[in-house]
C-alpha cells in the first residue's frame, strides 16, 4: 500500500508547524495574547488535526519521522524572515534530516 498521500499531508502539517513557530517568535515580544501568538497556536492546532487525519491512513512509524521536515521549513523561514545566520554545519544537518526522512518514507 502506498503511503504517499498521508506523507504529503504530514509535510503540509510540518509547514504549518514551521509557520506557527515563526508567528510565536514574532509574538513573543508583544505578549501572550497578541495576534501573532494566537495565530501561531492556531496553526499548531491545525497542523495537529491534519496529522491525526493522516495517521488514519498510514503507520505512525512512517509518518512521525516526516514531521522532522519542520526543521527544514523553520530553517528556511529563519534565514529568510529573521535573517538568522545560515552555516555550512546547519546545511549539513538539514541534509541528514532530509536523508533520514527519505529513507524512512521508502519503507
C-alpha positions in Angstrom: 0.0 0.0 0.0 1.3 3.4 -0.9 1.5 6.0 1.8 2.3 8.9 -0.5 -0.8 10.9 0.2 -0.6 10.6 4.0 3.1 11.6 3.8 2.3 14.7 1.7 -0.4 15.6 4.3 2.2 15.3 7.1 4.6 17.5 5.1 1.8 20.1 4.9 1.4 19.7 8.7 5.1 20.3 9.1 4.8 23.5 7.0 2.0 24.7 9.3 4.2 23.9 12.3 7.1 26.0 10.9 4.9 29.0 10.3 3.4 28.5 13.7 6.9 28.8 15.2 7.5 31.9 13.2 4.4 33.6 14.5 5.1 32.6 18.0 8.6 34.1 17.8 7.2 37.3 16.4 4.5 37.4 19.1 6.9 36.6 21.9 7.9 40.3 22.2 4.3 41.5 22.3 2.6 39.4 25.0 0.8 36.2 25.5 -2.5 37.3 23.8 -1.1 39.1 20.8 -2.4 38.3 17.3 0.8 36.5 16.4 0.7 34.2 19.4 -3.0 33.3 18.7 -2.2 32.7 15.0 0.8 30.6 15.9 -1.2 28.4 18.4 -4.0 28.1 15.8 -1.5 26.9 13.1 0.0 24.4 15.5 -3.6 23.1 16.2 -4.4 22.9 12.5 -1.2 21.0 11.9 -2.0 18.6 14.7 -5.5 17.9 13.3 -4.1 17.3 9.9 -1.5 14.9 11.3 -4.2 13.0 13.2 -6.2 12.6 10.0 -3.0 11.3 8.2 -2.5 8.7 11.0 -5.7 7.1 10.0 -4.2 6.1 6.7 -0.5 5.2 7.5 1.6 3.8 10.3 2.9 6.3 12.9 6.4 4.7 12.4 6.4 6.1 8.8 4.5 9.4 9.4 6.1 10.7 12.6 9.7 10.9 11.2 8.3 13.0 8.3 7.5 15.7 10.9 11.2 16.3 11.0 10.6 18.3 7.8 9.5 21.1 10.2 13.2 21.7 10.8 13.7 22.3 7.1 10.9 24.8 6.8 11.9 26.5 10.1 15.5 26.8 8.8 14.3 28.5 5.6 11.9 30.8 7.4 14.6 31.7 10.0 17.1 32.7 7.2 14.6 34.5 5.0 12.4 36.2 7.5 14.5 36.6 10.6 17.9 36.9 8.8 19.4 34.2 11.1 22.8 33.0 10.1 23.0 30.0 7.8 26.1 28.0 8.3 27.6 25.0 6.5 27.0 22.9 9.6 23.3 23.8 9.6 23.1 22.9 5.9 24.8 19.6 6.6 22.4 18.8 9.4 19.5 19.6 7.2 20.8 17.2 4.5 21.0 14.5 7.1 17.4 15.2 8.2 16.3 15.0 4.5 18.1 11.7 4.0 16.5 10.3 7.1 13.0 11.3 6.0 13.6 9.8 2.6 15.0 6.5 4.0 12.1 6.0 6.4 9.5 7.0 3.9 10.7 4.3 1.5 9.6 1.5 3.8 
